[in-house]
Every structure is written in structure tokens, then in C-alpha cells.
Amino acid sequence: RAVVPPPTAVPPPPVQRALPPQPVVPTPVIATAPEAPPKAEQAVIQRPLEAPPPPVLPPPPAAPLAPAVAPVIAEAVVDQSELRRGFVRGVAAAVARHRNYPQMARRKGWQGEVQLRVLIGAAGQLVEVGVQQSSGYEVLDKEAMEMVRRAAPFPLLVGMKREEFPITLPVAFRLESP
């Protein structure tokens, strides 16, 4: 006669916890269904021995998340600085496309550079423009401010913080020699 070993419970497969992506809130790990028993006869015997698998809960927020956030914030500050420089270059280029040398200044040979104080809103709109340092000619100063008004609004770069910020913008008026 053959000896049949007593049936043993098949433990459910171990649940592996995935590391949450940084800095997103951790997502719960989904438990997989236990393996099907190999024979119907063993399933009847094993059922009383098996306990339902415990629910899998997301890991509690742990202290290691705090250090992981710091490099992301520092990186964002560096990126914002670069984005702002790129944005200012874009504003200067947009204003230059709206250049119109005033006829009276051209006839009289007036040249100069105006330093403008420009405040740009959180959505890229022009909030305020004024003369920080005059060119010495009111007609050139007024035209420089009008160039900024015609160029507005200014499209923000992807990833820029939505906040107001001031820009000092030089606008030069130079007559070319024939």
C-alpha cells in the first residue's frame, strides 16, 4: 500500500511592495489572487486551513520622503532661474519686433537708450510699464513704452511659476549711417 503524505497548505505568494515614485503620493499596491489549488480534492481539505489574505494597505508616509523632496525643490529653483532668463529674452525679442522709430526723431537725428521698468503679471499680461532712465528725448521714451504695450501679452514658458515679476528692459534707438 502507498503512503500518501498529509496535505499541506500552499502559502499565498509574497506581496511585493513597489517604491512610490517621487514626489507623487504613494499608490496602494494591488494584491494578486492566490494560485488555484492543483486538485479539487486538496482544495476541500485546504479550505479550512487557509485564512483569507490580509488586505494590502499602502505603506504609511515615512520620514525618508522628506529628504527626497529637498533636491526636487532645489532643482526647481535652479530651473525657475533659467526659465526667467529665457522669458526675459523672449520679452525683449517680442518688444524688438514692434520697433517703430518715430519720424520726428529720425528727421532730427535723435538717438538714445531708454531703460524701462516693466511689471509682468502671473498670466503674462502687462501690468505696468514706465521709464526708469530716460533717453533724453520724450518721443523716444514714449515710443519705447508703446512698443512694450503692442508686444503684450507675453507667453509664459512651460514650467514657470505663475507670479508677478519686474523686468528692467533697455530699448535702444540708433540711426544707421548710409
C-alpha positions as CSV (number, residue, x, y, z in Angstrom):
1,R,0.0,0.0,0.0
2,A,1.3,3.5,-0.9
3,V,1.7,6.2,1.8
4,V,0.2,9.5,0.9
5,P,1.7,12.5,2.6
6,P,-0.8,14.7,4.5
7,P,-1.9,17.7,2.5
8,T,-0.2,21.0,3.4
9,A,-1.5,24.5,2.9
10,V,0.0,26.4,0.0
11,P,1.1,29.8,1.3
12,P,-0.1,32.7,-0.9
13,P,2.7,34.3,-3.0
14,P,4.5,37.1,-1.1
15,V,3.2,40.6,-1.9
16,Q,6.0,42.8,-3.1
17,R,5.6,46.5,-2.3
18,A,6.6,48.9,-5.0
19,L,8.5,52.0,-4.1
20,P,6.3,55.1,-4.7
21,P,7.5,57.5,-7.4
22,Q,8.9,60.8,-6.1
23,P,7.3,63.2,-5.2
24,V,3.9,61.7,-6.0
25,V,1.7,60.4,-3.2
26,P,2.3,56.7,-2.8
27,T,-0.2,54.5,-4.5
28,P,-1.6,51.3,-2.9
29,V,-0.1,48.0,-4.0
30,I,-2.8,45.8,-5.6
31,A,-2.7,42.2,-4.2
32,T,-2.8,39.4,-6.8
33,A,-5.3,36.5,-6.5
34,P,-3.9,33.3,-4.8
35,E,-2.8,30.5,-7.0
36,A,-5.6,27.9,-7.9
37,P,-5.2,24.6,-6.0
38,P,-3.8,21.8,-8.1
39,K,-6.6,19.3,-7.4
40,A,-10.3,19.7,-6.3
41,E,-9.7,17.0,-3.6
42,Q,-6.9,19.0,-1.9
43,A,-8.9,22.2,-2.2
44,V,-11.6,20.8,0.1
45,I,-9.0,19.8,2.7
46,Q,-7.1,23.0,2.5
47,R,-10.0,25.4,2.7
48,P,-10.4,25.1,6.5
49,L,-6.6,25.7,6.9
50,E,-6.4,28.8,4.8
51,A,-7.1,32.2,6.2
52,P,-8.2,35.0,3.8
53,P,-5.2,37.1,2.8
54,P,-4.9,40.2,4.8
55,P,-5.7,43.4,3.0
56,V,-2.8,45.2,1.5
57,L,-2.5,48.7,2.6
58,P,-0.4,51.4,1.2
59,P,2.8,52.0,3.2
60,P,2.4,54.8,5.7
61,P,4.2,58.0,4.9
62,A,7.7,57.6,6.2
63,A,10.4,60.0,7.2
64,P,12.6,59.2,4.1
65,L,10.2,61.2,1.9
66,A,11.3,64.5,3.5
67,P,14.9,64.2,2.3
68,A,13.8,63.2,-1.2
69,V,11.7,66.4,-1.5
70,A,14.6,68.8,-0.8
71,P,16.5,68.1,-4.0
72,V,13.4,68.5,-6.1
73,I,12.7,71.9,-4.6
74,A,16.4,73.0,-5.1
75,E,16.2,71.7,-8.7
76,A,13.0,73.7,-9.3
77,V,14.7,76.9,-8.0
78,V,17.5,76.4,-10.4
79,D,15.1,75.7,-13.3
80,Q,13.0,78.8,-12.4
81,S,16.0,81.0,-12.6
82,E,16.9,79.7,-16.0
83,L,13.2,79.9,-17.1
84,R,13.1,83.5,-16.0
85,R,16.2,84.4,-18.0
86,G,14.7,82.7,-21.1
87,F,11.4,84.5,-20.5
88,V,13.2,87.9,-20.3
89,R,15.0,87.2,-23.6
90,G,11.6,86.3,-25.1
91,V,10.1,89.6,-23.9
92,A,13.0,91.6,-25.3
93,A,12.7,89.9,-28.7
94,A,8.9,90.4,-28.8
95,V,9.3,94.1,-28.0
96,A,12.1,94.5,-30.7
97,R,9.6,93.1,-33.3
98,H,7.3,96.0,-32.5
99,R,10.0,98.7,-33.1
100,N,8.9,101.9,-34.8
101,Y,11.4,104.7,-34.9
102,P,9.5,107.9,-34.5
103,Q,9.6,110.1,-37.7
104,M,10.4,113.3,-35.9
105,A,13.3,111.7,-34.0
106,R,14.6,110.2,-37.3
107,R,14.4,113.6,-39.1
108,K,16.2,115.4,-36.2
109,G,18.8,112.6,-35.8
110,W,17.8,111.8,-32.2
111,Q,19.2,108.6,-30.8
112,G,19.3,107.1,-27.3
113,E,18.6,104.3,-25.0
114,V,15.6,104.1,-22.6
115,Q,15.7,101.9,-19.5
116,L,12.1,100.7,-18.9
117,R,10.6,99.3,-15.7
118,V,8.2,96.6,-16.8
119,L,5.9,94.6,-14.5
120,I,4.5,91.4,-16.0
121,G,1.6,89.6,-14.3
122,A,1.2,86.0,-13.3
123,A,-0.5,85.1,-16.7
124,G,2.0,87.0,-18.8
125,Q,-0.1,90.2,-19.1
126,L,1.4,93.7,-18.9
127,V,0.7,95.2,-15.5
128,E,2.8,98.3,-15.7
129,V,5.4,100.0,-17.9
130,G,7.4,103.1,-17.0
131,V,10.6,104.9,-17.7
132,Q,13.4,104.0,-15.3
133,Q,16.0,106.1,-17.1
134,S,15.2,108.4,-20.0
135,S,16.9,108.5,-23.4
136,G,16.9,112.3,-23.1
137,Y,14.1,112.5,-25.7
138,E,10.5,112.2,-24.6
139,V,9.3,111.0,-28.1
140,L,11.8,108.0,-27.8
141,D,10.8,107.2,-24.2
142,K,7.1,107.2,-25.2
143,E,7.7,105.0,-28.2
144,A,9.7,102.5,-26.1
145,M,6.7,102.2,-23.7
146,E,4.3,101.8,-26.7
147,M,6.5,99.0,-28.1
148,V,6.0,97.1,-24.9
149,R,2.3,97.6,-24.9
150,R,2.0,96.4,-28.5
151,A,4.1,93.3,-27.8
152,A,2.0,92.3,-24.7
153,P,0.8,89.8,-23.5
154,F,3.9,87.7,-23.2
155,P,3.5,83.9,-23.3
156,L,5.0,82.2,-20.2
157,L,7.4,79.3,-20.7
158,V,6.2,75.9,-19.7
159,G,7.1,75.2,-16.0
160,M,7.4,78.9,-15.0
161,K,5.9,79.9,-11.7
162,R,2.8,81.9,-12.1
163,E,3.8,85.1,-10.2
164,E,4.3,88.8,-11.0
165,F,7.8,89.9,-11.6
166,P,9.6,93.1,-12.6
167,I,11.9,93.4,-15.6
168,T,14.3,96.2,-16.4
169,L,14.3,96.4,-20.2
170,P,16.7,98.5,-22.2
171,V,15.4,99.8,-25.6
172,A,18.0,101.4,-27.9
173,F,17.2,103.7,-30.8
174,R,20.1,104.0,-33.2
175,L,20.2,105.6,-36.7
176,E,22.3,103.7,-39.2
177,S,24.7,105.6,-41.4
178,P,24.0,105.4,-45.2
